[in-house]
């Protein structure tokens, strides 16, 4: 947990590095001598960070075919099961509390979408999609924690696309955030990287 070191409890730091390494054509199983997959997912205590670690771990595992180490703490199957267990009674997912959040629910759909042929996963996705539909605003957009924003709409668009749902109204809303040189976080805001 010092400068330039991987975090001991934030698994998502390992996952985002692994995804970037893979996107750049590198090998996440041997990146400067570090196995980001075995050490950052299969043998990482994902409970320390919670649902985000499970979601991004599964998304990372979906990026390539990775070797399963002997006696892993986690497997794709146990990660999928754990994600499904995080689903709330309203059909959504959240970092904490009993009420679903659009952003976390969208990421859960994205993570599970590669496994939607499995019955329990399909049911979980269906409930999560219904949660998003119920929380979609009349203009096609979405809000997270009471704030309408571009990122929530983008996450929902990716989730809808991942499971074959129509996302045209979401795209229309996203385009209302366009600025002269990019997109803003909030309507009529300044460009935000």
KOLRORO-378434 format. One record per residue (C-alpha): residue number from 1; y, x, z; residue in one letter. Coordinates in nm, 2 decimals. Example, Ala and Ser with C-alpha at 12.3 -4.5 7.8 and 13.67 -1.06 7.14 Angstrom:
REM KOLRORO-378434
pt bake:1, c2:-0.45, c1:1.23, c3:0.78, drenvex:A $
pt bake:2, c2:-0.11, c1:1.37, c3:0.71, drenvex:S $
END
This chain:
REM KOLRORO-378434
pt bake:1, c2:0.00, c1:0.00, c3:0.00, drenvex:X $
pt bake:2, c2:0.23, c1:0.29, c3:-0.08, drenvex:X $
pt bake:3, c2:0.45, c1:0.33, c3:-0.39, drenvex:X $
pt bake:4, c2:0.25, c1:0.33, c3:-0.71, drenvex:X $
pt bake:5, c2:-0.07, c1:0.22, c3:-0.54, drenvex:X $
pt bake:6, c2:-0.27, c1:-0.10, c3:-0.58, drenvex:X $
pt bake:7, c2:-0.23, c1:-0.35, c3:-0.30, drenvex:X $
pt bake:8, c2:-0.52, c1:-0.40, c3:-0.06, drenvex:X $
pt bake:9, c2:-0.47, c1:-0.78, c3:-0.02, drenvex:X $
pt bake:10, c2:-0.28, c1:-0.90, c3:-0.33, drenvex:X $
pt bake:11, c2:-0.56, c1:-0.92, c3:-0.58, drenvex:X $
pt bake:12, c2:-0.32, c1:-1.06, c3:-0.84, drenvex:X $
pt bake:13, c2:-0.16, c1:-0.72, c3:-0.87, drenvex:X $
pt bake:14, c2:-0.49, c1:-0.58, c3:-0.99, drenvex:X $
pt bake:15, c2:-0.54, c1:-0.88, c3:-1.22, drenvex:X $
pt bake:16, c2:-0.21, c1:-0.85, c3:-1.40, drenvex:X $
pt bake:17, c2:-0.26, c1:-0.48, c3:-1.45, drenvex:X $
pt bake:18, c2:-0.61, c1:-0.54, c3:-1.59, drenvex:X $
pt bake:19, c2:-0.48, c1:-0.81, c3:-1.83, drenvex:X $
pt bake:20, c2:-0.20, c1:-0.57, c3:-1.96, drenvex:X $
pt bake:21, c2:-0.45, c1:-0.29, c3:-2.00, drenvex:X $
pt bake:22, c2:-0.68, c1:-0.52, c3:-2.20, drenvex:X $
pt bake:23, c2:-0.39, c1:-0.66, c3:-2.41, drenvex:X $
pt bake:24, c2:-0.29, c1:-0.30, c3:-2.50, drenvex:X $
pt bake:25, c2:-0.65, c1:-0.21, c3:-2.61, drenvex:X $
pt bake:26, c2:-0.74, c1:-0.02, c3:-2.30, drenvex:X $
pt bake:27, c2:-1.04, c1:-0.04, c3:-2.07, drenvex:X $
pt bake:28, c2:-0.98, c1:-0.23, c3:-1.74, drenvex:X $
pt bake:29, c2:-1.32, c1:-0.10, c3:-1.61, drenvex:X $
pt bake:30, c2:-1.20, c1:0.26, c3:-1.64, drenvex:X $
pt bake:31, c2:-0.82, c1:0.28, c3:-1.62, drenvex:X $
pt bake:32, c2:-0.72, c1:0.62, c3:-1.49, drenvex:X $
pt bake:33, c2:-1.05, c1:0.63, c3:-1.31, drenvex:X $
pt bake:34, c2:-1.01, c1:0.29, c3:-1.15, drenvex:X $
pt bake:35, c2:-1.23, c1:0.00, c3:-1.21, drenvex:X $
pt bake:36, c2:-0.98, c1:-0.28, c3:-1.20, drenvex:X $
pt bake:37, c2:-1.25, c1:-0.54, c3:-1.26, drenvex:X $
pt bake:38, c2:-1.52, c1:-0.43, c3:-1.01, drenvex:X $
pt bake:39, c2:-1.27, c1:-0.33, c3:-0.74, drenvex:X $
pt bake:40, c2:-1.01, c1:-0.59, c3:-0.81, drenvex:X $
pt bake:41, c2:-1.23, c1:-0.90, c3:-0.86, drenvex:X $
pt bake:42, c2:-1.60, c1:-0.86, c3:-0.81, drenvex:X $
pt bake:43, c2:-1.57, c1:-0.66, c3:-0.48, drenvex:X $
pt bake:44, c2:-1.23, c1:-0.78, c3:-0.36, drenvex:X $
pt bake:45, c2:-1.19, c1:-1.02, c3:-0.07, drenvex:X $
pt bake:46, c2:-1.01, c1:-1.29, c3:-0.28, drenvex:X $
pt bake:47, c2:-0.97, c1:-1.51, c3:0.03, drenvex:X $
pt bake:48, c2:-0.70, c1:-1.27, c3:0.16, drenvex:X $
pt bake:49, c2:-0.46, c1:-1.40, c3:-0.10, drenvex:X $
pt bake:50, c2:-0.60, c1:-1.75, c3:-0.16, drenvex:X $
pt bake:51, c2:-0.62, c1:-1.97, c3:-0.47, drenvex:X $
pt bake:52, c2:-0.39, c1:-1.75, c3:-0.69, drenvex:X $
pt bake:53, c2:-0.64, c1:-1.46, c3:-0.65, drenvex:X $
pt bake:54, c2:-0.93, c1:-1.69, c3:-0.76, drenvex:X $
pt bake:55, c2:-0.74, c1:-1.83, c3:-1.05, drenvex:X $
pt bake:56, c2:-0.61, c1:-1.51, c3:-1.19, drenvex:X $
pt bake:57, c2:-0.94, c1:-1.33, c3:-1.12, drenvex:X $
pt bake:58, c2:-1.12, c1:-1.59, c3:-1.34, drenvex:X $
pt bake:59, c2:-0.85, c1:-1.57, c3:-1.61, drenvex:X $
pt bake:60, c2:-0.90, c1:-1.19, c3:-1.61, drenvex:X $
pt bake:61, c2:-1.28, c1:-1.21, c3:-1.62, drenvex:X $
pt bake:62, c2:-1.24, c1:-1.44, c3:-1.93, drenvex:X $
pt bake:63, c2:-1.05, c1:-1.16, c3:-2.11, drenvex:X $
pt bake:64, c2:-1.37, c1:-0.96, c3:-2.19, drenvex:X $
pt bake:65, c2:-1.74, c1:-0.91, c3:-2.11, drenvex:X $
pt bake:66, c2:-1.75, c1:-0.71, c3:-1.79, drenvex:X $
pt bake:67, c2:-2.04, c1:-0.55, c3:-1.61, drenvex:X $
pt bake:68, c2:-2.14, c1:-0.72, c3:-1.29, drenvex:X $
pt bake:69, c2:-2.18, c1:-0.46, c3:-1.02, drenvex:X $
pt bake:70, c2:-2.48, c1:-0.46, c3:-0.78, drenvex:X $
pt bake:71, c2:-2.44, c1:-0.69, c3:-0.48, drenvex:X $
pt bake:72, c2:-2.09, c1:-0.82, c3:-0.57, drenvex:X $
pt bake:73, c2:-1.88, c1:-1.01, c3:-0.33, drenvex:X $
pt bake:74, c2:-1.78, c1:-1.25, c3:-0.61, drenvex:X $
pt bake:75, c2:-1.92, c1:-1.36, c3:-0.94, drenvex:X $
pt bake:76, c2:-1.78, c1:-1.59, c3:-1.21, drenvex:X $
pt bake:77, c2:-1.99, c1:-1.87, c3:-1.07, drenvex:X $
pt bake:78, c2:-1.88, c1:-1.83, c3:-0.71, drenvex:X $
pt bake:79, c2:-1.51, c1:-1.80, c3:-0.82, drenvex:X $
pt bake:80, c2:-1.54, c1:-2.12, c3:-1.03, drenvex:X $
pt bake:81, c2:-1.70, c1:-2.30, c3:-0.73, drenvex:X $
pt bake:82, c2:-1.43, c1:-2.18, c3:-0.50, drenvex:X $
pt bake:83, c2:-1.15, c1:-2.30, c3:-0.74, drenvex:X $
pt bake:84, c2:-1.31, c1:-2.64, c3:-0.76, drenvex:X $
pt bake:85, c2:-1.32, c1:-2.66, c3:-0.38, drenvex:X $
pt bake:86, c2:-0.94, c1:-2.60, c3:-0.37, drenvex:X $
pt bake:87, c2:-0.87, c1:-2.92, c3:-0.56, drenvex:X $
pt bake:88, c2:-0.67, c1:-3.16, c3:-0.35, drenvex:X $
pt bake:89, c2:-0.72, c1:-3.54, c3:-0.31, drenvex:X $
pt bake:90, c2:-0.44, c1:-3.61, c3:-0.56, drenvex:X $
pt bake:91, c2:-0.62, c1:-3.41, c3:-0.83, drenvex:X $
pt bake:92, c2:-0.37, c1:-3.12, c3:-0.82, drenvex:X $
pt bake:93, c2:-0.38, c1:-2.77, c3:-0.68, drenvex:X $
pt bake:94, c2:-0.13, c1:-2.59, c3:-0.46, drenvex:X $
pt bake:95, c2:-0.07, c1:-2.26, c3:-0.28, drenvex:X $
pt bake:96, c2:-0.06, c1:-2.45, c3:0.05, drenvex:X $
pt bake:97, c2:-0.03, c1:-2.80, c3:0.18, drenvex:X $
pt bake:98, c2:-0.20, c1:-3.13, c3:0.08, drenvex:X $
pt bake:99, c2:0.02, c1:-3.22, c3:-0.23, drenvex:X $
pt bake:100, c2:-0.05, c1:-3.07, c3:-0.57, drenvex:X $
pt bake:101, c2:0.20, c1:-2.85, c3:-0.75, drenvex:X $
pt bake:102, c2:0.24, c1:-2.86, c3:-1.13, drenvex:X $
pt bake:103, c2:0.25, c1:-2.48, c3:-1.17, drenvex:X $
pt bake:104, c2:-0.07, c1:-2.41, c3:-0.97, drenvex:X $
pt bake:105, c2:-0.25, c1:-2.71, c3:-1.12, drenvex:X $
pt bake:106, c2:-0.17, c1:-2.59, c3:-1.47, drenvex:X $
pt bake:107, c2:-0.30, c1:-2.24, c3:-1.40, drenvex:X $
pt bake:108, c2:-0.62, c1:-2.39, c3:-1.25, drenvex:X $
pt bake:109, c2:-0.67, c1:-2.59, c3:-1.58, drenvex:X $
pt bake:110, c2:-0.61, c1:-2.27, c3:-1.78, drenvex:X $
pt bake:111, c2:-0.85, c1:-2.07, c3:-1.57, drenvex:X $
pt bake:112, c2:-1.13, c1:-2.33, c3:-1.58, drenvex:X $
pt bake:113, c2:-1.08, c1:-2.43, c3:-1.95, drenvex:X $
pt bake:114, c2:-1.33, c1:-2.17, c3:-2.07, drenvex:X $
pt bake:115, c2:-1.60, c1:-2.33, c3:-1.85, drenvex:X $
pt bake:116, c2:-1.52, c1:-2.70, c3:-1.93, drenvex:X $
pt bake:117, c2:-1.87, c1:-2.76, c3:-2.07, drenvex:X $
pt bake:118, c2:-2.00, c1:-2.75, c3:-1.71, drenvex:X $
pt bake:119, c2:-2.01, c1:-3.10, c3:-1.55, drenvex:X $
pt bake:120, c2:-1.85, c1:-3.02, c3:-1.22, drenvex:X $
pt bake:121, c2:-1.58, c1:-2.81, c3:-1.40, drenvex:X $
pt bake:122, c2:-1.51, c1:-3.09, c3:-1.65, drenvex:X $
pt bake:123, c2:-1.46, c1:-3.34, c3:-1.37, drenvex:X $
pt bake:124, c2:-1.22, c1:-3.10, c3:-1.19, drenvex:X $
pt bake:125, c2:-1.03, c1:-3.05, c3:-1.51, drenvex:X $
pt bake:126, c2:-1.01, c1:-3.42, c3:-1.58, drenvex:X $
pt bake:127, c2:-0.86, c1:-3.49, c3:-1.24, drenvex:X $
pt bake:128, c2:-0.61, c1:-3.20, c3:-1.28, drenvex:X $
pt bake:129, c2:-0.50, c1:-3.32, c3:-1.62, drenvex:X $
pt bake:130, c2:-0.45, c1:-3.67, c3:-1.48, drenvex:X $
pt bake:131, c2:-0.24, c1:-3.52, c3:-1.20, drenvex:X $
pt bake:132, c2:-0.02, c1:-3.35, c3:-1.46, drenvex:X $
pt bake:133, c2:0.01, c1:-3.66, c3:-1.66, drenvex:X $
pt bake:134, c2:0.12, c1:-3.86, c3:-1.35, drenvex:X $
pt bake:135, c2:0.38, c1:-3.59, c3:-1.27, drenvex:X $
pt bake:136, c2:0.52, c1:-3.55, c3:-1.62, drenvex:X $
pt bake:137, c2:0.88, c1:-3.67, c3:-1.64, drenvex:X $
pt bake:138, c2:1.00, c1:-3.93, c3:-1.88, drenvex:X $
pt bake:139, c2:1.17, c1:-3.66, c3:-2.10, drenvex:X $
pt bake:140, c2:0.83, c1:-3.47, c3:-2.13, drenvex:X $
pt bake:141, c2:0.93, c1:-3.20, c3:-1.88, drenvex:X $
pt bake:142, c2:0.80, c1:-3.10, c3:-1.53, drenvex:X $
pt bake:143, c2:0.93, c1:-2.99, c3:-1.20, drenvex:X $
pt bake:144, c2:0.79, c1:-2.78, c3:-0.93, drenvex:X $
pt bake:145, c2:0.89, c1:-2.82, c3:-0.56, drenvex:X $
pt bake:146, c2:1.15, c1:-3.08, c3:-0.67, drenvex:X $
pt bake:147, c2:1.32, c1:-2.86, c3:-0.93, drenvex:X $
pt bake:148, c2:1.29, c1:-2.93, c3:-1.31, drenvex:X $
pt bake:149, c2:1.25, c1:-2.60, c3:-1.49, drenvex:X $
pt bake:150, c2:1.13, c1:-2.44, c3:-1.81, drenvex:X $
pt bake:151, c2:0.84, c1:-2.24, c3:-1.65, drenvex:X $
pt bake:152, c2:0.67, c1:-2.55, c3:-1.51, drenvex:X $
pt bake:153, c2:0.68, c1:-2.71, c3:-1.86, drenvex:X $
pt bake:154, c2:0.55, c1:-2.39, c3:-2.02, drenvex:X $
pt bake:155, c2:0.26, c1:-2.37, c3:-1.77, drenvex:X $
pt bake:156, c2:0.17, c1:-2.74, c3:-1.84, drenvex:X $
pt bake:157, c2:0.19, c1:-2.69, c3:-2.22, drenvex:X $
pt bake:158, c2:-0.06, c1:-2.40, c3:-2.20, drenvex:X $
pt bake:159, c2:-0.28, c1:-2.60, c3:-1.98, drenvex:X $
pt bake:160, c2:-0.27, c1:-2.91, c3:-2.21, drenvex:X $
pt bake:161, c2:-0.34, c1:-2.68, c3:-2.51, drenvex:X $
pt bake:162, c2:-0.63, c1:-2.51, c3:-2.34, drenvex:X $
pt bake:163, c2:-0.81, c1:-2.85, c3:-2.30, drenvex:X $
pt bake:164, c2:-0.70, c1:-3.01, c3:-2.62, drenvex:X $
pt bake:165, c2:-0.44, c1:-3.25, c3:-2.48, drenvex:X $
pt bake:166, c2:-0.13, c1:-3.34, c3:-2.68, drenvex:X $
pt bake:167, c2:0.17, c1:-3.13, c3:-2.57, drenvex:X $
pt bake:168, c2:0.44, c1:-3.23, c3:-2.83, drenvex:X $
pt bake:169, c2:0.66, c1:-3.40, c3:-2.57, drenvex:X $
pt bake:170, c2:0.63, c1:-3.09, c3:-2.34, drenvex:X $
pt bake:171, c2:0.73, c1:-2.86, c3:-2.63, drenvex:X $
pt bake:172, c2:1.03, c1:-3.09, c3:-2.71, drenvex:X $
pt bake:173, c2:1.15, c1:-3.05, c3:-2.34, drenvex:X $
pt bake:174, c2:1.10, c1:-2.67, c3:-2.34, drenvex:X $
pt bake:175, c2:1.32, c1:-2.64, c3:-2.65, drenvex:X $
pt bake:176, c2:1.61, c1:-2.80, c3:-2.45, drenvex:X $
pt bake:177, c2:1.61, c1:-2.48, c3:-2.24, drenvex:X $
pt bake:178, c2:1.69, c1:-2.26, c3:-2.54, drenvex:X $
pt bake:179, c2:2.00, c1:-2.05, c3:-2.52, drenvex:X $
pt bake:180, c2:2.17, c1:-1.84, c3:-2.79, drenvex:X $
pt bake:181, c2:1.95, c1:-1.54, c3:-2.70, drenvex:X $
pt bake:182, c2:1.64, c1:-1.68, c3:-2.52, drenvex:X $
pt bake:183, c2:1.56, c1:-1.95, c3:-2.27, drenvex:X $
pt bake:184, c2:1.70, c1:-2.04, c3:-1.93, drenvex:X $
pt bake:185, c2:1.52, c1:-2.12, c3:-1.62, drenvex:X $
pt bake:186, c2:1.72, c1:-2.44, c3:-1.56, drenvex:X $
pt bake:187, c2:1.90, c1:-2.67, c3:-1.81, drenvex:X $
pt bake:188, c2:2.23, c1:-2.54, c3:-1.93, drenvex:X $
pt bake:189, c2:2.17, c1:-2.21, c3:-1.75, drenvex:X $
pt bake:190, c2:2.20, c1:-1.86, c3:-1.87, drenvex:X $
pt bake:191, c2:1.92, c1:-1.67, c3:-2.05, drenvex:X $
pt bake:192, c2:1.65, c1:-1.56, c3:-1.81, drenvex:X $
pt bake:193, c2:1.41, c1:-1.29, c3:-1.90, drenvex:X $
END
